Amino acid sequence: MAKRDLINITDLTQEEVGEILDLADDMVAHPEKYYEECAHKKIATLFYEPSTRTRLSFESAMLELGGNVIGFASANSSSASKGESVSDTVKVIECYADIIAMRHPKEGAALVASNACSVPVINAGDGGHFHPTQTLTDLFTIRKEFGRIDNIRIGFCGDLKFGRTVHSLIEALLRFEGVEIVLISPDELKLPKYNKESMTEAGIKWTETTSLEDAIPDLDVLYMTRVQQERFFNEEDYIRLRDTYVLDRAKMKLAKEKMIVMHPLPRINEISVDVDRDPRAVYFKQVRNGKDVRKALIATLLRWKEEM
């Protein structure tokens, strides 16, 4: 049977992204309309890597739509620990579930899964590659805070080399008018070359700097990221780089009154807890937005499958 998957944010057209965000808005405003949206449907959450927000938001989303949840929270609790391939796992799971959300440490694993089974597959993060549902969450958050996504200046700070949330959001922002991107990172954690080439080809204005203090005064959005220990091969490099950028109240005084601070979480040391009280800090709002967007995405993919 035909179906649609979400492996990369570019699997959705600009119009489809807008429709999903609009549906999320309606689900927030009128939740009662959707209590039975996914009645008698099941989502399988296959998480080969640890997760708090993403896994629980998918599960909460499905439950709020009237559906059910199956799955596993680590590779060790699945047959992957016995050597079963991703392809074989999803071929088994499609016998039980109507839709799959999968996180895996290897780039491309979600695409392998989508090619192997007949139910919709949602990439919940594949290594340092992409994280399209976080991208939808980020777009939804920006739109809620500014009323638009066009014509913003956004700074990405921290681990831009391995940050799949950064890679995905940049891919999405290429489609919007008047977006300017500032890349803030140490030399060792710069954005990959292919992302820079994509921005240049799309005509996006972008700059690089190593100084958060220099960049922050002109930003509309500051997107902080943690330095990801699990992506490093060398512990010494991680320790040396992990505290390169720490956003605190002093740095926030340099920012615009209307600037917002986003973070996909979890944070480690890169945002001081003192910033949490600043009304410009919206990273915990992002968490709630993530559940609402995933509700809209699940409903949309299942509707599309029924229409095909």
Backbone as numpy.savetxt, mean C-alpha at the origin, in Angstrom:
# Nx Ny Nz CAx CAy CAz Cx Cy Cz
-12.91 -19.49 -15.91 -13.74 -18.29 -15.91 -12.88 -17.05 -15.91
-13.33 -16.01 -16.60 -12.61 -14.75 -16.62 -12.64 -14.10 -15.25
-11.59 -13.33 -14.95 -11.55 -12.61 -13.67 -10.53 -11.50 -13.79
-10.60 -10.56 -12.86 -9.64 -9.47 -12.78 -8.86 -9.62 -11.48
-7.57 -9.31 -11.55 -6.70 -9.34 -10.39 -6.17 -7.94 -10.13
-5.56 -7.74 -8.96 -4.83 -6.51 -8.69 -3.43 -6.89 -8.22
-2.50 -6.87 -9.15 -1.11 -7.20 -8.85 -0.28 -5.93 -8.77
-0.54 -5.02 -9.69 0.12 -3.72 -9.73 -0.98 -2.67 -9.85
-0.77 -1.49 -9.32 -1.80 -0.46 -9.40 -2.17 -0.15 -10.84
-1.26 -0.37 -11.79 -1.54 -0.12 -13.20 -2.49 -1.14 -13.81
-2.86 -2.17 -13.05 -3.90 -3.10 -13.52 -5.26 -2.42 -13.54
-5.37 -1.30 -12.85 -6.61 -0.52 -12.82 -6.45 0.73 -13.68
-7.47 1.05 -14.45 -7.44 2.31 -15.18 -7.65 3.46 -14.20
-7.38 4.67 -14.66 -7.60 5.84 -13.83 -9.06 5.93 -13.41
-9.95 5.60 -14.35 -11.39 5.65 -14.06 -11.76 4.61 -13.01
-11.18 3.42 -13.10 -11.49 2.36 -12.14 -10.98 2.70 -10.75
-9.81 3.33 -10.68 -9.32 3.79 -9.37 -10.32 4.76 -8.76
-10.78 5.71 -9.57 -11.77 6.67 -9.07 -13.05 6.01 -8.61
-13.50 5.00 -9.35 -14.73 4.29 -8.97 -14.57 3.57 -7.64
-13.40 2.96 -7.42 -13.16 2.26 -6.15 -13.10 3.25 -4.99
-12.44 4.39 -5.19 -12.39 5.39 -4.13 -13.77 5.97 -3.85
-14.56 6.18 -4.89 -15.94 6.66 -4.71 -16.77 5.64 -3.94
-16.59 4.37 -4.27 -17.33 3.32 -3.56 -16.91 3.28 -2.09
-15.62 3.44 -1.84 -15.15 3.48 -0.44 -15.80 4.63 0.32
-15.91 5.79 -0.33 -16.58 6.94 0.29 -18.03 6.59 0.64
-18.71 5.93 -0.28 -20.11 5.58 -0.04 -20.24 4.53 1.07
-19.28 3.62 1.13 -19.31 2.61 2.18 -19.11 3.24 3.56
-18.30 4.29 3.61 -18.12 5.00 4.88 -19.39 5.74 5.26
-20.03 6.39 4.27 -21.22 7.20 4.54 -22.45 6.34 4.80
-22.54 5.19 4.14 -23.74 4.35 4.23 -23.36 2.88 4.42
-22.75 2.52 5.53 -22.28 1.14 5.71 -23.40 0.11 5.66
-24.59 0.51 6.07 -25.71 -0.44 6.11 -26.08 -0.97 4.73
-25.77 -0.23 3.69 -26.08 -0.66 2.33 -25.26 -1.88 1.92
-24.17 -2.14 2.63 -23.21 -3.15 2.18 -23.03 -4.30 3.15
-23.93 -4.39 4.15 -23.78 -5.44 5.15 -23.83 -6.85 4.56
-24.55 -7.01 3.46 -24.69 -8.34 2.84 -24.02 -8.40 1.47
-23.16 -7.43 1.17 -22.51 -7.35 -0.15 -21.78 -8.65 -0.51
-21.11 -9.24 0.46 -20.33 -10.46 0.20 -20.84 -11.65 1.02
-22.14 -11.65 1.29 -22.73 -12.78 2.02 -22.45 -14.08 1.28
-22.06 -15.09 2.04 -21.77 -16.43 1.51 -20.50 -16.46 0.65
-19.70 -15.41 0.72 -18.41 -15.38 0.02 -17.28 -15.51 1.05
-16.14 -16.01 0.60 -14.99 -16.17 1.48 -13.74 -15.56 0.84
-12.96 -14.87 1.67 -11.65 -14.42 1.25 -10.60 -15.27 1.95
-9.56 -15.66 1.22 -8.42 -16.36 1.80 -7.26 -15.38 1.91
-6.79 -15.15 3.11 -5.64 -14.27 3.32 -4.41 -15.16 3.50
-3.55 -15.16 2.48 -2.36 -16.01 2.46 -1.14 -15.13 2.71
-0.69 -15.09 3.95 0.39 -14.18 4.33 1.64 -14.98 4.67
2.57 -14.97 3.73 3.85 -15.64 3.90 4.84 -14.77 4.67
4.47 -13.51 4.90 5.26 -12.58 5.69 4.40 -12.02 6.82
5.01 -11.60 7.92 4.23 -11.02 9.01 3.49 -9.75 8.56
2.31 -9.54 9.13 1.52 -8.35 8.83 0.52 -8.13 9.94
0.31 -6.86 10.27 -0.76 -6.51 11.21 -1.87 -5.79 10.46
-1.57 -4.57 9.97 -2.59 -3.73 9.34 -3.19 -4.37 8.09
-2.34 -4.82 7.18 -2.86 -5.28 5.89 -3.73 -6.53 6.05
-3.21 -7.52 6.77 -3.99 -8.76 6.93 -5.29 -8.51 7.69
-5.20 -7.81 8.81 -6.40 -7.59 9.62 -7.39 -6.66 8.92
-6.88 -5.73 8.10 -7.82 -4.86 7.38 -8.57 -5.63 6.31
-7.90 -6.56 5.62 -8.60 -7.41 4.66 -9.66 -8.25 5.36
-9.29 -8.83 6.49 -10.23 -9.69 7.21 -11.40 -8.88 7.77
-11.11 -7.72 8.34 -12.18 -6.86 8.85 -13.08 -6.41 7.72
-12.48 -6.06 6.59 -13.25 -5.61 5.43 -14.24 -6.67 4.99
-13.78 -7.90 4.86 -14.66 -8.97 4.40 -15.77 -9.25 5.41
-15.44 -9.22 6.68 -16.46 -9.46 7.71 -17.52 -8.35 7.69
-17.10 -7.10 7.48 -18.06 -6.00 7.43 -18.94 -6.05 6.18
-18.48 -6.80 5.17 -19.28 -6.98 3.95 -20.17 -8.22 4.04
-20.16 -8.87 5.20 -21.01 -10.04 5.40 -20.39 -11.34 4.95
-19.10 -11.32 4.60 -18.42 -12.53 4.15 -17.67 -13.22 5.26
-16.87 -14.22 4.87 -16.09 -15.01 5.83 -14.63 -15.03 5.42
-13.79 -15.45 6.36 -12.34 -15.39 6.17 -11.71 -16.74 6.49
-10.79 -17.17 5.60 -9.93 -18.31 5.89 -8.50 -17.88 5.54
-7.51 -18.72 5.88 -6.15 -18.39 5.48 -5.13 -18.69 6.55
-3.92 -18.15 6.34 -2.84 -18.35 7.31 -2.04 -17.07 7.44
-1.38 -16.92 8.61 -0.67 -15.68 8.93 0.84 -15.81 8.82
1.33 -16.99 8.48 2.77 -17.17 8.27 3.00 -18.40 7.42
4.11 -18.40 6.69 4.44 -19.54 5.83 4.60 -20.81 6.66
5.08 -20.66 7.90 5.32 -21.83 8.75 4.05 -22.56 9.12
2.90 -21.86 9.02 1.64 -22.52 9.35 0.91 -23.01 8.11
1.61 -23.09 6.98 1.03 -23.59 5.74 1.92 -24.68 5.18
1.48 -25.30 4.09 2.28 -26.35 3.45 3.49 -25.80 2.73
3.64 -24.46 2.70 4.87 -23.88 2.17 6.06 -24.36 2.99
5.84 -24.63 4.27 6.92 -25.11 5.13 7.38 -26.51 4.72
6.54 -27.20 3.94 6.90 -28.53 3.42 7.45 -28.46 2.00
7.51 -27.25 1.47 8.05 -27.08 0.13 7.01 -26.92 -0.97
5.72 -26.76 -0.59 4.69 -26.59 -1.61 4.87 -25.27 -2.35
4.69 -25.28 -3.66 4.85 -24.07 -4.46 3.65 -23.14 -4.28
3.86 -21.86 -4.61 2.76 -20.89 -4.58 1.65 -21.33 -5.53
2.02 -21.80 -6.71 1.01 -22.22 -7.69 0.13 -23.33 -7.14
0.74 -24.33 -6.52 -0.05 -25.43 -5.98 -0.91 -24.97 -4.81
-0.37 -24.08 -3.98 -1.14 -23.59 -2.84 -2.40 -22.88 -3.31
-2.29 -21.98 -4.28 -3.48 -21.23 -4.70 -4.46 -22.11 -5.47
-3.96 -23.14 -6.14 -4.87 -24.07 -6.81 -5.72 -24.82 -5.79
-5.14 -25.08 -4.63 -5.89 -25.70 -3.54 -6.87 -24.69 -2.95
-6.37 -23.49 -2.66 -7.18 -22.49 -1.97 -8.39 -22.07 -2.81
-8.27 -22.04 -4.14 -9.41 -21.63 -4.95 -10.58 -22.61 -4.85
-10.31 -23.80 -4.33 -11.39 -24.76 -4.09 -12.23 -24.35 -2.88
-11.68 -23.46 -2.04 -12.35 -23.08 -0.80 -12.82 -21.64 -0.78
-12.16 -20.77 -1.54 -12.39 -19.32 -1.40 -12.80 -18.69 -2.72
-13.44 -17.52 -2.63 -13.90 -16.78 -3.80 -12.92 -15.72 -4.25
-11.99 -15.33 -3.36 -11.01 -14.30 -3.66 -9.83 -14.48 -2.72
-8.63 -14.13 -3.18 -7.41 -14.35 -2.42 -6.66 -13.03 -2.26
-6.18 -12.76 -1.04 -5.24 -11.67 -0.79 -3.95 -12.31 -0.31
-2.83 -12.02 -0.99 -1.59 -12.72 -0.70 -0.42 -11.77 -0.51
0.35 -11.99 0.54 1.62 -11.29 0.76 2.73 -12.32 0.72
3.82 -11.95 0.04 4.93 -12.90 -0.13 6.25 -12.13 -0.17
7.33 -12.68 0.37 8.61 -11.96 0.37 9.28 -11.88 -0.99
8.85 -12.69 -1.95 9.50 -12.71 -3.26 8.74 -11.87 -4.28
9.47 -10.99 -4.98 8.87 -10.21 -6.04 8.29 -11.13 -7.11
7.09 -10.82 -7.56 6.48 -11.59 -8.62 5.63 -12.75 -8.15
5.63 -13.05 -6.85 4.88 -14.21 -6.36 3.38 -14.04 -6.58
2.88 -12.82 -6.40 1.44 -12.59 -6.60 1.04 -12.81 -8.06
1.91 -12.43 -8.98 1.63 -12.66 -10.40 1.61 -14.15 -10.71
2.52 -14.90 -10.13 2.51 -16.36 -10.29 1.19 -16.93 -9.79
0.73 -16.45 -8.65 -0.53 -16.93 -8.07 -1.71 -16.59 -8.98
-1.72 -15.37 -9.50 -2.85 -14.96 -10.34 -2.93 -15.77 -11.62
-1.78 -16.17 -12.15 -1.75 -16.97 -13.37 -2.15 -18.41 -13.13
-2.11 -18.84 -11.87 -2.32 -20.26 -11.56 -3.75 -20.58 -11.15
-4.56 -19.57 -10.81 -5.89 -19.88 -10.30 -6.98 -19.05 -10.96
-8.22 -19.43 -10.73 -9.35 -18.82 -11.44 -10.14 -17.83 -10.60
-9.71 -17.59 -9.35 -10.38 -16.59 -8.53 -9.51 -15.34 -8.48
-10.10 -14.17 -8.23 -9.31 -12.94 -8.19 -8.22 -12.99 -7.12
-7.05 -12.50 -7.49 -5.91 -12.44 -6.57 -5.54 -10.98 -6.34
-5.39 -10.61 -5.08 -4.97 -9.26 -4.71 -3.57 -9.35 -4.14
-2.67 -8.58 -4.70 -1.30 -8.51 -4.19 -1.29 -7.65 -2.93
-1.01 -8.27 -1.80 -0.93 -7.55 -0.52 0.51 -7.22 -0.17
1.38 -7.22 -1.19 2.79 -6.90 -1.01 3.66 -8.05 -1.45
4.52 -7.81 -2.46 5.44 -8.85 -2.91 6.87 -8.33 -2.82
7.55 -8.71 -1.75 8.92 -8.28 -1.53 9.04 -6.76 -1.51
10.05 -6.26 -2.21 10.24 -4.81 -2.31 9.63 -4.25 -3.58
8.69 -4.99 -4.17 8.17 -4.66 -5.50 6.98 -3.71 -5.43
5.77 -4.24 -5.21 4.57 -3.42 -5.22 3.65 -3.73 -4.05
2.79 -2.77 -3.74 1.80 -2.92 -2.68 0.58 -2.10 -3.10
-0.17 -2.57 -4.10 -1.22 -1.73 -4.70 -2.37 -1.36 -3.78
-2.71 -2.20 -2.79 -3.82 -1.80 -1.91 -3.40 -0.71 -0.94
-2.11 -0.67 -0.59 -1.63 0.47 0.20 -1.67 1.73 -0.65
-1.41 1.58 -1.95 -1.48 2.73 -2.85 -2.89 3.28 -2.93
-3.88 2.41 -3.05 -5.27 2.87 -3.03 -5.59 3.57 -1.72
-5.08 3.02 -0.63 -5.26 3.64 0.69 -4.65 5.03 0.72
-3.44 5.15 0.17 -2.74 6.44 0.18 -3.47 7.46 -0.68
-3.92 7.05 -1.86 -4.67 7.96 -2.73 -5.97 8.41 -2.06
-6.64 7.48 -1.41 -7.88 7.78 -0.71 -7.63 8.78 0.42
-6.53 8.59 1.14 -6.18 9.49 2.24 -5.87 10.89 1.72
-5.06 10.97 0.68 -4.73 12.29 0.11 -5.99 13.00 -0.36
-6.87 12.26 -1.05 -8.10 12.87 -1.56 -8.99 13.34 -0.43
-9.07 12.57 0.64 -9.91 12.98 1.78 -9.35 14.23 2.46
-8.03 14.32 2.53 -7.41 15.45 3.24 -7.38 16.72 2.41
-7.20 16.59 1.11 -7.06 17.78 0.24 -8.24 17.99 -0.71
-9.09 16.98 -0.84 -10.19 17.08 -1.79 -9.75 16.86 -3.23
-8.49 16.47 -3.41 -7.94 16.25 -4.75 -6.66 15.43 -4.61
-6.18 14.93 -5.76 -4.87 14.29 -5.81 -3.96 15.05 -6.76
-4.55 15.74 -7.72 -3.78 16.57 -8.64 -3.09 17.72 -7.90
-2.02 18.24 -8.53 -1.38 19.49 -8.08 -0.95 19.46 -6.61
-0.22 18.41 -6.26 0.37 18.33 -4.92 1.87 18.13 -5.06
2.58 18.56 -4.03 4.03 18.33 -3.95 4.25 17.34 -2.81
4.73 16.16 -3.15 4.85 15.09 -2.17 6.30 14.67 -2.02
6.74 14.56 -0.78 8.10 14.12 -0.49 8.10 12.73 0.10
8.90 11.85 -0.49 9.07 10.49 0.03 10.39 10.44 0.78
10.35 10.02 2.04 11.53 10.10 2.89 11.87 8.75 3.53
13.14 8.35 3.41 13.59 7.15 4.09 14.10 6.10 3.13
13.54 4.91 3.25 13.97 3.76 2.44 13.20 3.77 1.12
13.77 4.40 0.12 13.11 4.46 -1.19 13.58 3.34 -2.11
14.62 2.64 -1.72 15.14 1.53 -2.52 14.27 0.29 -2.40
13.94 -0.07 -1.17 13.19 -1.29 -0.92 11.70 -1.05 -0.63
11.31 0.23 -0.54 9.96 0.56 -0.10 8.90 0.30 -1.17
8.24 -0.84 -1.09 7.23 -1.19 -2.10 6.05 -0.22 -2.07
5.75 0.35 -0.91 4.65 1.32 -0.85 5.01 2.57 -1.65
6.28 2.96 -1.60 6.75 4.12 -2.36 6.69 3.83 -3.85
7.20 2.66 -4.25 7.21 2.30 -5.67 5.80 2.30 -6.25
4.86 1.72 -5.51 3.48 1.64 -5.99 2.83 3.00 -6.08
3.01 3.83 -5.05 2.36 5.14 -5.05 2.92 6.03 -6.15
4.21 5.97 -6.39 4.78 6.75 -7.49 4.17 6.32 -8.82
4.02 5.01 -9.04 3.38 4.52 -10.27 1.99 5.13 -10.44
1.25 5.21 -9.36 -0.11 5.77 -9.43 -0.09 7.27 -9.70
0.84 7.98 -9.07 0.88 9.44 -9.18 1.28 9.91 -10.58
1.89 9.03 -11.36 2.27 9.41 -12.72 1.07 9.83 -13.56
-0.12 9.41 -13.17 -1.32 9.67 -13.96 -2.00 10.99 -13.60
-1.54 11.63 -12.54 -2.24 12.82 -12.06 -1.51 14.09 -12.51
-2.30 15.12 -12.78 -1.76 16.38 -13.28 -1.09 17.19 -12.16
0.00 17.84 -12.50 0.61 18.81 -11.61 1.28 18.25 -10.37
1.55 16.94 -10.35 2.21 16.34 -9.20 3.72 16.58 -9.28
4.31 16.97 -8.16 5.75 17.11 -8.04 6.24 16.18 -6.94
7.35 15.52 -7.19 7.86 14.51 -6.26 9.26 14.88 -5.80
9.47 14.82 -4.48 10.79 15.07 -3.89 11.23 13.76 -3.23
12.42 13.31 -3.58 12.97 12.06 -3.06 14.01 12.38 -2.01
13.76 11.94 -0.77 14.63 12.27 0.36 15.18 10.97 0.93
16.47 10.72 0.71 17.04 9.45 1.18 18.56 9.55 1.21
19.19 8.66 1.98 20.65 8.54 1.87 21.00 7.90 0.54
22.23 8.03 0.12 22.65 7.50 -1.18 22.40 6.00 -1.30
22.57 5.29 -0.19 22.43 3.82 -0.22 20.98 3.37 -0.42
20.01 4.26 -0.16 18.60 3.86 -0.22 17.82 4.69 -1.23
18.49 5.12 -2.29 17.83 5.91 -3.32 16.79 5.10 -4.09
15.83 5.81 -4.66 14.80 5.18 -5.48 15.45 4.45 -6.66
14.94 3.26 -7.00 15.49 2.52 -8.15 15.42 3.32 -9.45
16.34 3.02 -10.34 16.47 3.75 -11.61 15.19 3.67 -12.43
14.53 2.49 -12.44 13.35 2.34 -13.29 12.21 3.26 -12.85
12.10 3.53 -11.55 11.08 4.47 -11.07 11.38 5.89 -11.54
12.65 6.26 -11.50 13.05 7.59 -11.95 12.79 7.75 -13.45
13.09 6.70 -14.20 12.85 6.75 -15.64 11.36 6.88 -15.94
10.53 6.20 -15.16 9.08 6.29 -15.35 8.59 7.70 -15.10
9.11 8.35 -14.06 8.70 9.72 -13.76 9.12 10.67 -14.87
10.34 10.51 -15.35 10.83 11.37 -16.42 10.01 11.19 -17.69
9.72 9.94 -18.05 8.93 9.66 -19.25 7.52 10.21 -19.14
6.97 10.22 -17.93 5.61 10.73 -17.72 5.56 12.24 -17.61
6.72 12.89 -17.61 6.76 14.34 -17.50 6.56 14.86 -16.09
6.77 13.98 -15.09 6.63 14.39 -13.69 7.90 15.14 -13.26
7.71 16.26 -12.60 8.84 17.00 -12.06 9.30 16.34 -10.77
10.58 15.96 -10.70 11.08 15.31 -9.50 12.50 15.78 -9.19
12.83 15.78 -7.90 14.15 16.17 -7.44 14.60 15.21 -6.35
15.90 15.18 -6.10 16.48 14.34 -5.05 17.25 15.20 -4.07
17.21 14.81 -2.81 17.99 15.48 -1.78 18.27 14.49 -0.65
19.26 14.78 0.14 19.52 13.98 1.34 19.04 14.70 2.60
18.49 15.92 2.45 18.13 16.74 3.61 16.62 16.87 3.76
16.09 16.30 4.83 14.68 16.46 5.15 14.39 17.91 5.53
15.28 18.53 6.26 15.06 19.92 6.70 14.93 20.87 5.50
15.72 20.64 4.47 15.65 21.49 3.29 14.37 21.28 2.50
13.87 20.05 2.48 12.72 19.71 1.64 11.37 20.03 2.28
11.27 19.88 3.58 9.97 19.89 4.24 9.17 21.19 4.10
9.80 22.38 4.04 8.99 23.60 4.01 8.07 23.72 2.80
8.40 23.09 1.68 7.63 23.25 0.45 6.69 22.09 0.15
6.56 21.14 1.06 5.76 19.94 0.79 4.30 20.10 1.20
3.41 19.47 0.42 2.01 19.31 0.81 1.81 18.00 1.56
2.58 16.99 1.15 2.52 15.66 1.77 3.94 15.21 2.06
4.17 14.74 3.29 5.43 14.09 3.63 5.12 12.62 3.90
5.68 11.75 3.07 5.43 10.32 3.17 6.68 9.67 3.77
6.63 9.41 5.08 7.75 8.81 5.79 7.72 7.29 5.63
8.91 6.69 5.61 9.00 5.23 5.56 10.08 4.77 6.53
9.94 3.54 6.99 10.97 2.98 7.87 12.07 2.34 7.02
13.25 2.25 7.58 14.32 1.48 6.97 14.04 0.01 7.31
13.89 -0.81 6.28 13.36 -2.16 6.46 14.47 -3.17 6.73
14.58 -3.57 7.97 15.64 -4.50 8.38 15.59 -5.80 7.59
14.37 -6.27 7.29 14.21 -7.55 6.64 14.70 -7.57 5.20
14.96 -6.38 4.60 15.44 -6.33 3.22 16.97 -6.23 3.14
17.63 -6.09 4.31 19.07 -5.91 4.31 19.79 -7.25 4.43
20.90 -7.35 3.71 21.75 -8.53 3.83 22.83 -8.32 4.90
23.08 -7.07 5.22 24.15 -6.73 6.15 23.58 -5.98 7.35
23.68 -6.57 8.52 23.14 -5.96 9.73 23.82 -4.62 10.05
25.09 -4.51 9.76 25.82 -3.27 10.04 25.27 -2.12 9.21
24.93 -2.39 7.95 24.36 -1.34 7.09 23.01 -0.88 7.62
22.21 -1.84 8.08 20.90 -1.49 8.64 21.06 -0.59 9.86
21.92 -0.97 10.78 22.13 -0.19 12.01 22.63 1.21 11.67
23.51 1.32 10.68 24.07 2.61 10.31 23.03 3.54 9.69
22.05 2.97 8.97 21.11 3.78 8.21 19.74 3.97 8.87
19.42 3.17 9.88 18.04 3.12 10.36 17.55 4.44 10.95
18.45 5.24 11.52 18.03 6.49 12.14 18.48 7.72 11.35
18.64 7.54 10.05 19.07 8.66 9.21 18.09 9.83 9.30
16.79 9.52 9.28 15.77 10.56 9.35 14.83 10.27 10.51
14.66 11.25 11.38 13.69 11.16 12.47 12.85 12.44 12.44
11.58 12.28 12.15 10.68 13.43 12.12 10.23 13.73 13.55
10.49 14.95 14.01 10.11 15.33 15.37 9.41 16.70 15.33
9.05 17.20 16.50 8.29 18.46 16.57 9.10 19.63 16.01
10.40 19.60 16.19 11.22 20.69 15.68 11.16 20.76 14.16
11.24 19.61 13.51 11.16 19.59 12.04 9.76 19.95 11.57
8.73 19.56 12.33 7.35 19.90 11.95 7.12 21.41 11.95
7.89 22.15 12.75 7.76 23.61 12.77 8.20 24.23 11.45
8.98 23.49 10.67 9.44 23.98 9.37 8.40 23.78 8.27
7.38 22.97 8.56 6.42 22.55 7.52 5.24 23.52 7.41
4.53 23.40 6.28 3.33 24.19 6.06 2.27 23.84 7.10
1.39 24.79 7.36 0.30 24.56 8.30 -0.64 23.47 7.81
-0.76 23.32 6.49 -1.69 22.35 5.91 -1.00 21.07 5.43
0.30 20.95 5.62 0.99 19.73 5.20 0.47 18.54 6.01
0.41 17.37 5.39 0.06 16.16 6.12 1.24 15.19 6.13
1.33 14.42 7.20 2.37 13.40 7.35 1.71 12.04 7.21
2.20 11.25 6.26 1.69 9.90 6.05 2.80 8.89 6.32
2.39 7.67 6.61 3.34 6.57 6.86 2.55 5.27 6.71
3.07 4.30 5.95 2.33 3.05 5.80 2.35 2.18 7.05
3.24 2.49 7.99 3.39 1.75 9.24 3.81 0.29 8.94
4.51 -0.37 9.86 4.84 0.10 11.20 5.99 1.09 11.18
5.98 1.98 12.15 7.12 2.87 12.33 8.04 2.26 13.38
9.30 2.65 13.31 10.25 2.22 14.32 10.72 3.48 15.06
11.70 4.18 14.48 12.20 5.40 15.12 12.02 6.64 14.26
11.48 6.47 13.05 11.52 7.57 12.08 10.50 8.67 12.31
9.52 8.45 13.17 8.59 9.52 13.58 8.50 9.50 15.10
8.84 10.61 15.72 8.74 10.72 17.17 7.27 10.62 17.59
7.01 10.00 18.72 5.62 9.88 19.20 5.03 11.26 19.50
5.88 12.27 19.70 5.38 13.62 19.94 4.62 14.16 18.73
4.96 13.66 17.55 4.29 14.12 16.33 2.86 13.61 16.25
2.56 12.53 16.97 1.22 11.94 16.91 0.13 12.94 17.28
0.46 13.88 18.15 -0.53 14.85 18.61 -0.74 16.00 17.63
0.12 16.08 16.64 0.00 17.14 15.63 -1.16 16.80 14.69
-2.10 17.71 14.47 -3.24 17.41 13.61 -2.85 17.10 12.17
-1.63 17.43 11.80 -1.16 17.12 10.44 -0.72 15.66 10.29
-0.60 14.94 11.40 -0.22 13.52 11.36 -1.46 12.68 11.06
-1.48 12.05 9.90 -2.69 11.31 9.48 -2.44 9.82 9.32
-1.30 9.31 9.82 -0.96 7.91 9.56 -1.90 6.93 10.23
-2.51 7.30 11.36 -3.48 6.38 11.95 -4.83 6.48 11.24
-5.13 7.65 10.65 -6.30 7.74 9.78 -6.12 6.82 8.56
-4.89 6.73 8.07 -4.60 5.85 6.95 -5.01 4.42 7.24
-4.81 4.00 8.47 -5.15 2.62 8.85 -6.64 2.36 8.62
-7.48 3.26 9.13 -8.92 3.11 8.93 -9.27 3.22 7.45
-8.64 4.14 6.76 -8.90 4.29 5.34 -8.56 3.01 4.58
-7.52 2.31 5.04 -7.13 1.06 4.39 -8.20 0.01 4.45
-8.87 -0.09 5.58 -9.97 -1.05 5.68 -11.10 -0.67 4.73
-11.44 0.62 4.68 -12.55 1.06 3.82 -12.25 0.85 2.34
-11.02 1.14 1.93 -10.63 0.94 0.54 -10.64 -0.54 0.18
-10.16 -1.38 1.09 -10.13 -2.82 0.79 -11.54 -3.39 0.73
-12.45 -2.84 1.51 -13.86 -3.24 1.36 -14.34 -2.97 -0.06
-14.05 -1.76 -0.54 -14.49 -1.37 -1.89 -13.81 -2.23 -2.95
-12.54 -2.55 -2.76 -11.82 -3.35 -3.75 -12.35 -4.77 -3.81
-12.54 -5.39 -2.65 -13.08 -6.75 -2.62 -14.44 -6.80 -3.32
-15.30 -5.88 -2.96 -16.64 -5.84 -3.57 -16.55 -5.65 -5.07
-15.66 -4.77 -5.52 -15.54 -4.48 -6.95 -15.03 -5.69 -7.72
-13.98 -6.34 -7.23 -13.43 -7.49 -7.95 -14.43 -8.64 -8.02
-15.19 -8.85 -6.95 -16.20 -9.91 -6.97 -17.36 -9.55 -7.89
-17.75 -8.29 -7.93 -18.79 -7.85 -8.86 -18.34 -8.06 -10.29
-17.10 -7.65 -10.58 -16.58 -7.80 -11.95 -16.56 -9.26 -12.37
-16.19 -10.14 -11.46 -16.13 -11.56 -11.82 -17.53 -12.09 -12.15
-18.51 -11.65 -11.38 -19.88 -12.10 -11.64 -20.41 -11.57 -12.97
-19.90 -10.40 -13.38 -20.37 -9.80 -14.63 -19.72 -10.41 -15.86
-18.58 -11.09 -15.66 -17.84 -11.63 -16.81 -18.44 -12.96 -17.29
